[in-house]
Amino acid sequence: MNPDAQRARPSRTGLGRALMACGVLASDWAPAFAAVPRAAFLPDLIWPFDVETGQSVAVFRAEEPERWHQYADADVPIVTQWDDGAHTGREPGCVATSSASMPSVVFSMLRDLDVRPGHRVLEIGTGTGWNAALLAHRLGAANVVTVEVDAAVAATARSNLARFEMPGVRVVHGDGFNDCPDAAPYDRTIATCGLRSIPYAWVEQSVPGGVVVVPWGTHFGNGDAVARLVVADDGKSASGRFTGPVEFMKLRAQRLPVVDHSSYVPGSVADGDESSTTRTENRFVGGPFSPRDFVLGLCVRDCARTVAAKEEGARAVWFYGLSGCRSWACVQFRDGATTRVWQSGPRRLWDEVEAALRWWDGQGRPRPGRFGLTVDAAGERVWLGVPDNPVPGGP
């Protein structure tokens, strides 16, 4: 189906109205939404997220064209690559490694980016090329540089943009964690992958007053929050608040290292120091985008958490130190029984979690929007309310 037919599909028109009604699609981005359909940048075989089943499902355009277009025009994420391209076949692979993000997330981040005519934009994470095409429609193709770490994904995006008559968008095959100085300075930088550390080079290659929009989080969990940072007048730092929760595939250079449980706990959990806590499961195990989990990640750094499935009324939550000391903690919630805790190693991870929870409670349980992030040559600092109020234990 050609782009003109894709633009006119009723399901796509309905999506645009829904995005505008909820305030995600700003009026200045409406023409780009109308002119640049996501469907034009999707492959024939896609794996959209099915809300009813909570899983990714395979949809092949040649066999189910109407269903394919319905997903293309829906506010759902669509996986376009598994396992760094090693996956073959129709069934979902093990790890999703490239995708087309939810339109609501795309346009909320573009709204945060606040582009103006003449701005030069650097995008980290090209994916299908749809986001770059939206930017090019607003700013002109020559003002958009996009970086993609996967050679095959970059080549496909380049073809998609050329087919959509936007060959002037510069698609760079490279690691987005590094800078792209030959096209700098940039007025705006946007990442479409989750980061655990923001390169200072992104600040250095921005103009004073420039904006950097990045999904940022910690290895404590897979969730992110969008940080909107404004580069200082002297160009030496960038600072700003988090605008909302999201979840992105992580920058490949910053993926969580594989946690080998046996290297932390070679024997039994009972080998750790045992204690108990008054914390209950329903007050501790939250759903996706839990504000509590976000804050715990800020305060208990270099720590990964794993929540086990509940079996026979019991659920274990594990914490693993990532700083090389092999510290660990395990909390076992059991219906109608005292919550037991075991921990081992030089870091007392459960004690750190308890301290973080007490601090969060004492601050009135602030949500992510009250926190902010500053990036300068010394690194990153997370703060609450104002930049000179750092989060305890945070970077």
C-alpha beads as a LAMMPS data file, in Angstrom:
LAMMPS data file: protein, C-alpha beads

395 atoms
394 bonds

1 atom types
1 bond types

-500.0 500.0 xlo xhi
-500.0 500.0 ylo yhi
-500.0 500.0 zlo zhi

Masses

1 110.0

Atoms # bond

1 1 1 0.000 0.000 0.000
2 1 1 1.364 3.407 -0.948
3 1 1 1.868 6.187 1.639
4 1 1 -1.171 8.156 0.442
5 1 1 -3.452 5.185 1.104
6 1 1 -1.803 4.569 4.464
7 1 1 -2.366 8.189 5.496
8 1 1 -6.094 7.921 4.746
9 1 1 -6.835 4.770 6.756
10 1 1 -9.696 5.338 9.260
11 1 1 -7.801 3.565 12.046
12 1 1 -4.926 6.001 11.632
13 1 1 -7.260 8.980 11.704
14 1 1 -8.748 7.645 14.928
15 1 1 -5.298 7.248 16.441
16 1 1 -4.484 10.871 15.649
17 1 1 -7.683 12.074 17.291
18 1 1 -7.005 9.979 20.385
19 1 1 -3.448 11.272 20.698
20 1 1 -4.635 14.869 20.383
21 1 1 -7.473 14.355 22.861
22 1 1 -5.093 13.146 25.559
23 1 1 -2.659 16.003 24.915
24 1 1 0.186 13.849 23.608
25 1 1 0.047 14.970 19.980
26 1 1 0.670 18.733 20.070
27 1 1 -0.845 20.869 17.333
28 1 1 2.563 21.707 15.867
29 1 1 3.263 17.978 15.384
30 1 1 -0.146 17.173 13.853
31 1 1 0.964 17.913 10.252
32 1 1 3.949 15.557 10.632
33 1 1 1.695 12.839 12.045
34 1 1 -0.673 13.280 9.105
35 1 1 2.087 13.227 6.493
36 1 1 4.342 10.457 7.850
37 1 1 2.509 7.173 8.621
38 1 1 4.259 4.673 10.866
39 1 1 3.076 1.879 8.557
40 1 1 5.377 3.152 5.790
41 1 1 8.406 2.299 7.958
42 1 1 7.393 -1.155 9.203
43 1 1 8.557 -4.499 7.745
44 1 1 6.134 -7.091 6.409
45 1 1 6.627 -9.287 9.492
46 1 1 6.022 -7.478 12.764
47 1 1 5.557 -8.509 16.387
48 1 1 3.146 -6.026 17.989
49 1 1 2.332 -6.150 21.680
50 1 1 -1.120 -7.646 22.152
51 1 1 -2.843 -5.971 25.105
52 1 1 -5.263 -8.845 25.746
53 1 1 -2.601 -11.557 25.995
54 1 1 0.229 -9.361 27.277
55 1 1 2.581 -10.890 24.706
56 1 1 4.143 -10.055 21.365
57 1 1 2.378 -11.735 18.445
58 1 1 3.583 -12.339 14.897
59 1 1 1.621 -10.658 12.104
60 1 1 2.573 -11.070 8.433
61 1 1 1.200 -8.414 6.110
62 1 1 0.759 -10.679 3.066
63 1 1 -1.447 -13.074 5.040
64 1 1 -3.322 -10.673 7.349
65 1 1 -3.174 -7.214 5.739
66 1 1 -6.065 -5.721 7.703
67 1 1 -4.766 -6.973 11.044
68 1 1 -1.260 -5.774 10.131
69 1 1 -2.548 -2.263 9.426
70 1 1 -4.679 -2.214 12.555
71 1 1 -1.584 -2.833 14.655
72 1 1 0.443 -0.345 12.617
73 1 1 -2.201 2.278 13.418
74 1 1 -2.571 1.302 17.092
75 1 1 -0.911 2.859 20.114
76 1 1 1.200 -0.222 20.842
77 1 1 4.928 -0.943 20.567
78 1 1 5.937 -3.173 17.664
79 1 1 9.062 -5.330 17.760
80 1 1 10.922 -5.393 14.442
81 1 1 14.027 -7.359 15.447
82 1 1 14.869 -10.056 18.006
83 1 1 18.197 -11.135 19.469
84 1 1 20.349 -8.543 17.664
85 1 1 19.271 -9.979 14.325
86 1 1 20.237 -13.597 15.053
87 1 1 16.588 -14.669 15.330
88 1 1 14.827 -16.304 12.385
89 1 1 11.287 -17.528 11.909
90 1 1 7.926 -16.123 12.868
91 1 1 7.705 -16.911 16.538
92 1 1 9.012 -14.196 18.894
93 1 1 12.665 -14.530 19.833
94 1 1 14.236 -14.269 23.284
95 1 1 15.115 -10.556 23.556
96 1 1 13.536 -7.714 21.604
97 1 1 16.371 -5.598 20.186
98 1 1 14.713 -3.116 17.805
99 1 1 11.189 -1.762 17.589
100 1 1 8.758 0.946 16.581
101 1 1 7.741 2.688 19.803
102 1 1 4.198 3.483 20.852
103 1 1 3.010 6.606 18.986
104 1 1 1.969 8.190 22.301
105 1 1 5.533 7.815 23.605
106 1 1 7.040 9.061 20.336
107 1 1 4.996 12.245 20.291
108 1 1 5.283 12.944 24.006
109 1 1 9.081 12.857 23.658
110 1 1 8.972 15.001 20.528
111 1 1 6.845 17.460 22.468
112 1 1 9.509 17.547 25.183
113 1 1 12.167 18.121 22.520
114 1 1 10.550 21.450 21.539
115 1 1 12.095 21.776 18.099
116 1 1 12.026 25.060 16.187
117 1 1 12.670 25.921 12.512
118 1 1 16.369 25.737 11.695
119 1 1 17.256 23.415 14.572
120 1 1 19.771 20.637 13.979
121 1 1 18.830 17.385 15.702
122 1 1 20.853 14.330 16.662
123 1 1 18.853 11.145 17.210
124 1 1 20.346 8.127 18.985
125 1 1 18.633 4.908 17.925
126 1 1 17.313 5.083 14.369
127 1 1 15.199 1.931 14.457
128 1 1 12.755 1.904 11.548
129 1 1 13.495 5.551 10.679
130 1 1 9.970 6.760 11.514
131 1 1 11.063 9.144 14.268
132 1 1 13.779 10.617 12.032
133 1 1 11.213 11.067 9.255
134 1 1 8.869 12.950 11.590
135 1 1 11.744 15.250 12.561
136 1 1 12.743 15.703 8.928
137 1 1 9.196 16.710 8.021
138 1 1 9.371 19.480 10.629
139 1 1 12.947 20.620 10.156
140 1 1 14.106 19.448 6.754
141 1 1 16.057 16.281 6.086
142 1 1 19.432 18.056 6.064
143 1 1 18.931 19.058 9.717
144 1 1 18.529 15.489 11.025
145 1 1 21.381 13.110 11.908
146 1 1 20.439 9.705 13.294
147 1 1 22.779 7.026 14.680
148 1 1 22.062 3.284 14.705
149 1 1 24.371 0.632 16.195
150 1 1 22.996 -2.289 14.166
151 1 1 24.232 -2.308 10.564
152 1 1 21.201 -4.161 9.177
153 1 1 18.748 -1.913 11.001
154 1 1 20.607 1.183 9.807
155 1 1 20.520 -0.040 6.201
156 1 1 16.791 -0.739 6.379
157 1 1 16.082 2.665 7.899
158 1 1 18.160 4.311 5.187
159 1 1 16.087 2.507 2.545
160 1 1 12.834 3.422 4.287
161 1 1 13.772 7.099 4.354
162 1 1 14.850 7.073 0.709
163 1 1 11.629 5.361 -0.337
164 1 1 9.717 8.035 1.561
165 1 1 11.654 10.683 -0.383
166 1 1 13.805 11.720 2.585
167 1 1 17.257 10.551 1.469
168 1 1 18.800 13.725 2.912
169 1 1 18.478 12.386 6.459
170 1 1 21.964 11.288 7.473
171 1 1 21.890 7.742 8.886
172 1 1 25.137 6.917 10.687
173 1 1 26.033 3.323 11.507
174 1 1 27.803 3.547 14.861
175 1 1 27.554 3.342 18.635
176 1 1 25.300 6.135 19.851
177 1 1 27.098 6.169 23.199
178 1 1 29.937 7.914 21.415
179 1 1 29.633 11.434 20.117
180 1 1 28.975 12.479 16.519
181 1 1 31.123 15.617 16.373
182 1 1 31.461 16.047 12.612
183 1 1 27.870 17.304 12.348
184 1 1 27.847 19.208 15.666
185 1 1 26.810 21.453 17.268
186 1 1 23.242 20.266 17.762
187 1 1 20.292 22.257 19.028
188 1 1 18.480 19.124 20.117
189 1 1 19.460 15.546 20.986
190 1 1 16.949 12.734 21.475
191 1 1 17.578 9.099 22.386
192 1 1 15.069 6.388 21.511
193 1 1 16.767 3.773 23.695
194 1 1 17.076 3.505 27.460
195 1 1 20.300 4.759 29.023
196 1 1 21.937 4.037 32.363
197 1 1 24.523 6.792 31.943
198 1 1 24.371 9.848 29.687
199 1 1 27.614 10.595 27.808
200 1 1 29.031 14.014 28.639
201 1 1 29.910 14.280 24.935
202 1 1 26.212 14.834 24.244
203 1 1 26.396 17.972 26.376
204 1 1 29.655 19.139 24.805
205 1 1 28.305 18.862 21.270
206 1 1 25.107 20.803 22.093
207 1 1 24.636 24.538 21.737
208 1 1 24.089 26.564 24.952
209 1 1 20.380 26.350 25.709
210 1 1 20.102 23.122 23.721
211 1 1 17.786 20.340 24.864
212 1 1 18.619 16.670 25.449
213 1 1 15.671 14.238 25.828
214 1 1 16.680 10.806 27.100
215 1 1 14.952 7.750 28.631
216 1 1 17.109 7.183 31.723
217 1 1 17.041 4.702 34.553
218 1 1 19.095 2.315 36.670
219 1 1 19.925 -1.386 36.552
220 1 1 17.589 -1.888 39.514
221 1 1 14.795 -2.515 37.004
222 1 1 13.918 -2.300 33.330
223 1 1 11.832 0.879 33.603
224 1 1 13.010 4.320 32.547
225 1 1 11.886 7.900 32.995
226 1 1 12.275 10.568 30.331
227 1 1 14.818 13.209 31.379
228 1 1 14.504 16.596 29.675
229 1 1 17.826 18.366 30.156
230 1 1 18.664 21.934 29.146
231 1 1 22.292 22.776 28.411
232 1 1 23.642 25.638 30.553
233 1 1 24.658 28.969 29.018
234 1 1 28.338 28.115 29.502
235 1 1 27.822 24.757 27.753
236 1 1 29.461 22.850 30.599
237 1 1 26.426 21.064 32.049
238 1 1 22.837 20.044 31.336
239 1 1 20.080 19.756 33.896
240 1 1 16.345 19.185 34.097
241 1 1 13.476 17.135 35.470
242 1 1 12.005 13.788 34.545
243 1 1 8.784 14.168 32.572
244 1 1 7.212 10.711 32.723
245 1 1 7.740 6.946 32.939
246 1 1 8.596 4.867 29.865
247 1 1 10.294 1.578 29.060
248 1 1 12.772 1.323 26.206
249 1 1 15.193 -1.252 24.883
250 1 1 18.519 -0.374 26.394
251 1 1 21.488 1.119 24.589
252 1 1 23.503 -1.959 23.688
253 1 1 26.634 -0.647 25.372
254 1 1 24.692 -0.256 28.633
255 1 1 22.629 -3.415 28.867
256 1 1 22.429 -5.088 32.265
257 1 1 25.236 -7.641 32.547
258 1 1 24.092 -11.224 32.932
259 1 1 23.588 -11.965 36.625
260 1 1 24.821 -15.471 37.456
261 1 1 22.912 -16.387 40.601
262 1 1 25.236 -19.265 41.485
263 1 1 28.262 -16.967 41.567
264 1 1 26.490 -14.888 44.220
265 1 1 24.872 -17.719 46.178
266 1 1 26.965 -20.869 45.620
267 1 1 25.207 -22.666 48.456
268 1 1 21.921 -22.069 50.250
269 1 1 20.154 -18.816 51.012
270 1 1 20.443 -19.880 54.640
271 1 1 24.182 -19.182 54.404
272 1 1 23.349 -15.471 54.580
273 1 1 22.647 -13.469 57.721
274 1 1 18.957 -13.847 58.575
275 1 1 16.585 -11.167 59.856
276 1 1 12.999 -10.087 59.256
277 1 1 11.075 -7.030 58.122
278 1 1 7.609 -5.607 58.573
279 1 1 7.420 -4.803 54.865
280 1 1 4.581 -6.671 53.173
281 1 1 4.344 -7.978 49.630
282 1 1 1.517 -5.681 48.555
283 1 1 3.479 -2.671 49.798
284 1 1 6.704 -3.703 48.119
285 1 1 6.039 -5.585 44.870
286 1 1 4.552 -3.053 42.470
287 1 1 3.524 -3.117 38.852
288 1 1 5.260 -1.518 35.879
289 1 1 6.332 2.121 36.274
290 1 1 6.146 1.911 40.072
291 1 1 7.351 5.216 41.612
292 1 1 8.751 3.235 44.535
293 1 1 10.902 1.082 42.270
294 1 1 12.173 4.163 40.444
295 1 1 13.250 5.775 43.719
296 1 1 14.829 2.567 45.008
297 1 1 16.907 2.469 41.847
298 1 1 18.049 6.042 42.476
299 1 1 19.069 5.376 46.073
300 1 1 20.385 1.802 45.872
301 1 1 22.820 2.131 42.975
302 1 1 24.694 -0.631 41.192
303 1 1 22.052 -3.149 42.196
304 1 1 19.802 -5.423 40.137
305 1 1 16.506 -6.748 41.464
306 1 1 14.678 -9.916 40.418
307 1 1 11.095 -10.657 41.465
308 1 1 10.294 -14.372 41.373
309 1 1 6.886 -15.764 40.461
310 1 1 4.603 -16.453 43.388
311 1 1 4.292 -20.126 44.251
312 1 1 2.212 -21.714 47.030
313 1 1 1.698 -18.367 48.745
314 1 1 5.383 -17.400 48.740
315 1 1 7.396 -14.967 46.647
316 1 1 11.128 -14.284 46.741
317 1 1 12.718 -10.972 45.732
318 1 1 16.459 -11.028 45.073
319 1 1 18.971 -8.166 45.052
320 1 1 22.424 -8.482 43.471
321 1 1 25.246 -5.979 43.889
322 1 1 26.847 -5.044 40.565
323 1 1 29.981 -3.353 41.870
324 1 1 32.068 -6.543 41.915
325 1 1 31.675 -7.425 45.589
326 1 1 29.074 -10.198 45.018
327 1 1 26.812 -8.873 47.771
328 1 1 23.262 -10.209 47.694
329 1 1 19.997 -10.138 49.609
330 1 1 16.820 -12.189 49.470
331 1 1 13.432 -11.219 50.881
332 1 1 10.801 -13.929 51.142
333 1 1 7.188 -12.856 51.409
334 1 1 4.772 -15.543 52.538
335 1 1 1.040 -15.144 52.993
336 1 1 0.144 -14.906 56.679
337 1 1 3.748 -15.200 57.882
338 1 1 6.620 -12.971 58.897
339 1 1 8.701 -11.661 56.001
340 1 1 12.157 -13.214 56.238
341 1 1 15.363 -11.616 54.963
342 1 1 18.806 -13.012 54.200
343 1 1 21.765 -10.952 53.056
344 1 1 25.468 -11.488 52.551
345 1 1 28.534 -9.569 51.455
346 1 1 30.159 -6.239 52.314
347 1 1 27.126 -4.322 51.053
348 1 1 24.048 -4.946 53.165
349 1 1 21.668 -4.526 50.268
350 1 1 18.443 -5.044 52.173
351 1 1 19.542 -2.485 54.759
352 1 1 20.129 -0.046 51.877
353 1 1 16.648 -0.787 50.520
354 1 1 15.050 -0.213 53.934
355 1 1 16.928 3.072 54.345
356 1 1 15.802 4.210 50.876
357 1 1 12.187 3.369 51.659
358 1 1 12.318 5.303 54.931
359 1 1 13.765 8.310 53.105
360 1 1 11.089 8.122 50.404
361 1 1 8.328 7.874 53.012
362 1 1 9.826 10.834 54.879
363 1 1 9.780 12.970 51.721
364 1 1 6.079 12.303 51.166
365 1 1 6.632 9.562 48.561
366 1 1 7.493 11.867 45.658
367 1 1 6.829 10.629 42.146
368 1 1 9.433 10.680 39.347
369 1 1 8.314 14.114 38.104
370 1 1 9.709 15.749 41.248
371 1 1 13.190 14.372 40.591
372 1 1 15.781 15.762 38.220
373 1 1 19.149 14.971 36.725
374 1 1 22.299 17.010 36.131
375 1 1 25.083 15.904 33.772
376 1 1 28.516 17.559 33.731
377 1 1 32.174 16.618 33.345
378 1 1 32.145 15.027 36.826
379 1 1 29.286 12.643 35.957
380 1 1 25.593 12.525 36.844
381 1 1 23.704 13.711 39.915
382 1 1 20.082 12.948 40.709
383 1 1 18.197 15.433 42.865
384 1 1 14.808 16.023 44.414
385 1 1 13.063 19.342 43.832
386 1 1 16.160 21.452 43.151
387 1 1 19.673 20.597 41.930
388 1 1 21.325 21.307 45.289
389 1 1 19.192 18.653 47.050
390 1 1 20.856 15.376 46.002
391 1 1 19.170 12.004 46.435
392 1 1 20.914 10.003 49.195
393 1 1 22.972 7.167 47.770
394 1 1 22.353 8.332 44.219
395 1 1 24.915 9.332 41.608

Bonds

1 1 1 2
2 1 2 3
3 1 3 4
4 1 4 5
5 1 5 6
6 1 6 7
7 1 7 8
8 1 8 9
9 1 9 10
10 1 10 11
11 1 11 12
12 1 12 13
13 1 13 14
14 1 14 15
15 1 15 16
16 1 16 17
17 1 17 18
18 1 18 19
19 1 19 20
20 1 20 21
21 1 21 22
22 1 22 23
23 1 23 24
24 1 24 25
25 1 25 26
26 1 26 27
27 1 27 28
28 1 28 29
29 1 29 30
30 1 30 31
31 1 31 32
32 1 32 33
33 1 33 34
34 1 34 35
35 1 35 36
36 1 36 37
37 1 37 38
38 1 38 39
39 1 39 40
40 1 40 41
41 1 41 42
42 1 42 43
43 1 43 44
44 1 44 45
45 1 45 46
46 1 46 47
47 1 47 48
48 1 48 49
49 1 49 50
50 1 50 51
51 1 51 52
52 1 52 53
53 1 53 54
54 1 54 55
55 1 55 56
56 1 56 57
57 1 57 58
58 1 58 59
59 1 59 60
60 1 60 61
61 1 61 62
62 1 62 63
63 1 63 64
64 1 64 65
65 1 65 66
66 1 66 67
67 1 67 68
68 1 68 69
69 1 69 70
70 1 70 71
71 1 71 72
72 1 72 73
73 1 73 74
74 1 74 75
75 1 75 76
76 1 76 77
77 1 77 78
78 1 78 79
79 1 79 80
80 1 80 81
81 1 81 82
82 1 82 83
83 1 83 84
84 1 84 85
85 1 85 86
86 1 86 87
87 1 87 88
88 1 88 89
89 1 89 90
90 1 90 91
91 1 91 92
92 1 92 93
93 1 93 94
94 1 94 95
95 1 95 96
96 1 96 97
97 1 97 98
98 1 98 99
99 1 99 100
100 1 100 101
101 1 101 102
102 1 102 103
103 1 103 104
104 1 104 105
105 1 105 106
106 1 106 107
107 1 107 108
108 1 108 109
109 1 109 110
110 1 110 111
111 1 111 112
112 1 112 113
113 1 113 114
114 1 114 115
115 1 115 116
116 1 116 117
117 1 117 118
118 1 118 119
119 1 119 120
120 1 120 121
121 1 121 122
122 1 122 123
123 1 123 124
124 1 124 125
125 1 125 126
126 1 126 127
127 1 127 128
128 1 128 129
129 1 129 130
130 1 130 131
131 1 131 132
132 1 132 133
133 1 133 134
134 1 134 135
135 1 135 136
136 1 136 137
137 1 137 138
138 1 138 139
139 1 139 140
140 1 140 141
141 1 141 142
142 1 142 143
143 1 143 144
144 1 144 145
145 1 145 146
146 1 146 147
147 1 147 148
148 1 148 149
149 1 149 150
150 1 150 151
151 1 151 152
152 1 152 153
153 1 153 154
154 1 154 155
155 1 155 156
156 1 156 157
157 1 157 158
158 1 158 159
159 1 159 160
160 1 160 161
161 1 161 162
162 1 162 163
163 1 163 164
164 1 164 165
165 1 165 166
166 1 166 167
167 1 167 168
168 1 168 169
169 1 169 170
170 1 170 171
171 1 171 172
172 1 172 173
173 1 173 174
174 1 174 175
175 1 175 176
176 1 176 177
177 1 177 178
178 1 178 179
179 1 179 180
180 1 180 181
181 1 181 182
182 1 182 183
183 1 183 184
184 1 184 185
185 1 185 186
186 1 186 187
187 1 187 188
188 1 188 189
189 1 189 190
190 1 190 191
191 1 191 192
192 1 192 193
193 1 193 194
194 1 194 195
195 1 195 196
196 1 196 197
197 1 197 198
198 1 198 199
199 1 199 200
200 1 200 201
201 1 201 202
202 1 202 203
203 1 203 204
204 1 204 205
205 1 205 206
206 1 206 207
207 1 207 208
208 1 208 209
209 1 209 210
210 1 210 211
211 1 211 212
212 1 212 213
213 1 213 214
214 1 214 215
215 1 215 216
216 1 216 217
217 1 217 218
218 1 218 219
219 1 219 220
220 1 220 221
221 1 221 222
222 1 222 223
223 1 223 224
224 1 224 225
225 1 225 226
226 1 226 227
227 1 227 228
228 1 228 229
229 1 229 230
230 1 230 231
231 1 231 232
232 1 232 233
233 1 233 234
234 1 234 235
235 1 235 236
236 1 236 237
237 1 237 238
238 1 238 239
239 1 239 240
240 1 240 241
241 1 241 242
242 1 242 243
243 1 243 244
244 1 244 245
245 1 245 246
246 1 246 247
247 1 247 248
248 1 248 249
249 1 249 250
250 1 250 251
251 1 251 252
252 1 252 253
253 1 253 254
254 1 254 255
255 1 255 256
256 1 256 257
257 1 257 258
258 1 258 259
259 1 259 260
260 1 260 261
261 1 261 262
262 1 262 263
263 1 263 264
264 1 264 265
265 1 265 266
266 1 266 267
267 1 267 268
268 1 268 269
269 1 269 270
270 1 270 271
271 1 271 272
272 1 272 273
273 1 273 274
274 1 274 275
275 1 275 276
276 1 276 277
277 1 277 278
278 1 278 279
279 1 279 280
280 1 280 281
281 1 281 282
282 1 282 283
283 1 283 284
284 1 284 285
285 1 285 286
286 1 286 287
287 1 287 288
288 1 288 289
289 1 289 290
290 1 290 291
291 1 291 292
292 1 292 293
293 1 293 294
294 1 294 295
295 1 295 296
296 1 296 297
297 1 297 298
298 1 298 299
299 1 299 300
300 1 300 301
301 1 301 302
302 1 302 303
303 1 303 304
304 1 304 305
305 1 305 306
306 1 306 307
307 1 307 308
308 1 308 309
309 1 309 310
310 1 310 311
311 1 311 312
312 1 312 313
313 1 313 314
314 1 314 315
315 1 315 316
316 1 316 317
317 1 317 318
318 1 318 319
319 1 319 320
320 1 320 321
321 1 321 322
322 1 322 323
323 1 323 324
324 1 324 325
325 1 325 326
326 1 326 327
327 1 327 328
328 1 328 329
329 1 329 330
330 1 330 331
331 1 331 332
332 1 332 333
333 1 333 334
334 1 334 335
335 1 335 336
336 1 336 337
337 1 337 338
338 1 338 339
339 1 339 340
340 1 340 341
341 1 341 342
342 1 342 343
343 1 343 344
344 1 344 345
345 1 345 346
346 1 346 347
347 1 347 348
348 1 348 349
349 1 349 350
350 1 350 351
351 1 351 352
352 1 352 353
353 1 353 354
354 1 354 355
355 1 355 356
356 1 356 357
357 1 357 358
358 1 358 359
359 1 359 360
360 1 360 361
361 1 361 362
362 1 362 363
363 1 363 364
364 1 364 365
365 1 365 366
366 1 366 367
367 1 367 368
368 1 368 369
369 1 369 370
370 1 370 371
371 1 371 372
372 1 372 373
373 1 373 374
374 1 374 375
375 1 375 376
376 1 376 377
377 1 377 378
378 1 378 379
379 1 379 380
380 1 380 381
381 1 381 382
382 1 382 383
383 1 383 384
384 1 384 385
385 1 385 386
386 1 386 387
387 1 387 388
388 1 388 389
389 1 389 390
390 1 390 391
391 1 391 392
392 1 392 393
393 1 393 394
394 1 394 395
